[in-house]
Amino acid sequence: MEKAYTVKYLMPSRAASSTVRSTTLHFKKMNKANELTEDDQKLGEEKIQKMTDKFIEKVDKEVENKTKEIMTD
């Protein structure tokens, strides 16, 4: 039951975070269409990357904690 929890809820969270990165493609398209300056594009990409990195770090920590919990039971 515990292992299923880890796989079912925590691992998809990590996969979802990679979807957030696709936002950078949107920034690039907006830049090409002159709807966004290059500086704003880079700033947006940096912010998204930082948020994604923090999210992945949290998910990794939760997976690690849950794995330890499972292994000790």
ChimeraX attribute file (.defattr): number of C-alpha atoms within 10 A of each C-alpha:
attribute: neighborCount
match mode: 1-to-1
recipient: residues
	/A:1	6
	/A:2	13
	/A:3	12
	/A:4	9
	/A:5	12
	/A:6	18
	/A:7	12
	/A:8	11
	/A:9	12
	/A:10	17
	/A:11	15
	/A:12	12
	/A:13	15
	/A:14	17
	/A:15	11
	/A:16	13
	/A:17	18
	/A:18	14
	/A:19	10
	/A:20	13
	/A:21	15
	/A:22	12
	/A:23	15
	/A:24	18
	/A:25	12
	/A:26	13
	/A:27	21
	/A:28	18
	/A:29	14
	/A:30	15
	/A:31	17
	/A:32	12
	/A:33	10
	/A:34	10
	/A:35	12
	/A:36	15
	/A:37	15
	/A:38	15
	/A:39	10
	/A:40	12
	/A:41	19
	/A:42	16
	/A:43	13
	/A:44	15
	/A:45	20
	/A:46	13
	/A:47	12
	/A:48	17
	/A:49	18
	/A:50	12
	/A:51	15
	/A:52	19
	/A:53	14
	/A:54	13
	/A:55	16
	/A:56	18
	/A:57	13
	/A:58	14
	/A:59	19
	/A:60	16
	/A:61	12
	/A:62	15
	/A:63	18
	/A:64	13
	/A:65	13
	/A:66	17
	/A:67	14
	/A:68	11
	/A:69	12
	/A:70	13
	/A:71	10
	/A:72	7
	/A:73	6
